[in-house]
């Protein structure tokens, strides 16, 4: 039975040492009660408390990393069925499936696709997160050599070893065990052998069974054999089955506390039709998949799926923001225009995009207004003459430009007089009300 934050707090050292990353033991206890962190984050908890808290404080959906290093992907740990209840924490992993029957040149091209998939959107770096290597050749030597080749070409990219043959899997795992790959392919038929490989190499194991009854029985069996970092595959391949089975898995884990299904889910969306594949992958991203394996990663498909994932895994109660600073658009010099806006991500990217379209190198001062748009920030008292003046003075832009001209959004033209009083020696120019008028406006000012 789950314990409340206060009940957990009573079992902690209560030193407020901050070693766990939280300011107080009570704050740590509350996060622990919500299943958002592990008990191991507290280095001073007693063995007796560990025994009491252990199972009760464990996340309802197992949490662990796929891969190692900067590109490792955290999976599991979700606490709600619906994003608006709180938020989803760990974005689903998109993986490209590669068969070991391809030539080395073809393999290299596939890896390059993954490495070149990264894009910047609204201040976040989005990419294909992992490579799934499918044992299609039935040649364990070939599979091992492909695993080594992929690892050399993409040393930081997490790897999923899609292999149901224990002997081939053993050789492949040993080649890259230090990278903590996911070994996928454990079933009722090969469970003991696959568990031994996972235990020996201390890696997570992907478990497959048709239907949730068989799947939960298999996870219980494998957990009893000593492997607890599992990824589960219910056999769902169609959109309808993904919605139905992934929802049942998430609901059983979170609402019923059903431990045999409390693991990240994986869905293989391997379709010849890229539009169909993208559509089903979108369903999986929305409906609780932790890993989505694709057969191709065209740029249009990536952009659509990255955008969807980014929207699903952001906090609906917190606006997306960019960093407060002076951004250089193009290669501005001391005579280039200086504009200002707020740090709401959408505002920043619309404004910066239009400035870049003008082909006029410029400076864009982005001011922290807690992620609010220009008009909303002004109405909330966060984008005022006094605060803008302070930001400009502290930004160091006066050392970068010869002129003293600041272009403000037309929506807040009312600030121009007060700003000229606050920014002594500066001229305030009111820009257009809509960003799409910026190219014409900037060209007229620099003509």
Helices and strands as residue ranges (DSSP letters): H 5-9, H 25-33, G 39-41, H 47-57, E 64-66, G 69-71, E 73-75, G 83-85, E 93-99, H 104-115, E 119-121, E 124-126, E 130-134, H 140-153, E 158-162, H 166-176, G 177-179, E 182-186, H 191-201, E 205-208, H 212-224, E 230-233, H 239-255, G 259-261, E 264-269, H 274-286, E 289-294, H 299-312, E 325-329, E 337-342, H 345-357, E 362-367, H 374-379, H 385-395, G 397-399, E 405-408, G 410-415, H 416-422, E 427-430, G 435-437, H 438-446
